[in-house]
């Protein structure tokens, strides 16, 4: 279990960060998902852990979005003193290359920044479907189990996400 | 059968996906030290809350084994039957392992042999 968590934690944090745009919230969501998996599903077979973990994580992310909606509805009219501070640039979480970094590193950094922006702009379900399929390597059936939806819905979310990202990132990728 | 345009489109999408995946991996590998420490702490915290496996199955299994062991002990140490029985190899082991002088048993060996032959004759 420790090996699995050590292997998945970085990607889980990035997925949560893309969803919340807040480092502390992302860390809380990842810790919560880890705790839930260990407490309730540690006795399951190891091959089940990836899907269980991501289902827990994505449920937590959806709960976070719902709380944010309620919060905005109730308190959105209150002026916020440091609005920009609550939404740090996710790219700041990535160690910045030095000034003398080779051009290709700078180019890669720009691409990651553009990718983060494009992924952050996607609707939550499209982003979920895309990241589960592309980054976690789940097939359509597995993604449907994690997202608790039909395989048809997964295909729709995924194809729409791909189309939106290709449009947003035109020129940066093939 | 796929048209050439469709194949090119598929190939282009595969390349796009591969590039996106590579950049996502790069971004995960480049997380700052503080974030990595926080993640490590979260992992250790979660693992410290791992529930111990249920012990009652172990307890039940242990009790069953103890019961079987007790039954075996009772069977082994039951009093010997009073009817005469032919000499067995175990009886010889007892004799050989005892500290008493074996001369006394030489006559017994003869009587055992006699008894065994009387049985055979009858």
Interface residues (C-beta under 8 A of the other chain):
Chain A: X1 X2 X5 X6 X9 X10 X11 X13 X14 X23 X27 X30 X31 X34 X35 X37 X38 X39 X42 X43 X93 X94 X95 X108 X111 X112 X115 X116 X131 X134 X135 X162 X165 X166 X173 X174
Chain B: X12 X13 X15 X16 X17 X19 X20 X21 X23 X24 X26 X27 X28 X29 X30 X31 X32 X33 X35 X36 X38 X39 X40 X42 X43 X45 X46 X47 X49 X50 X51 X53
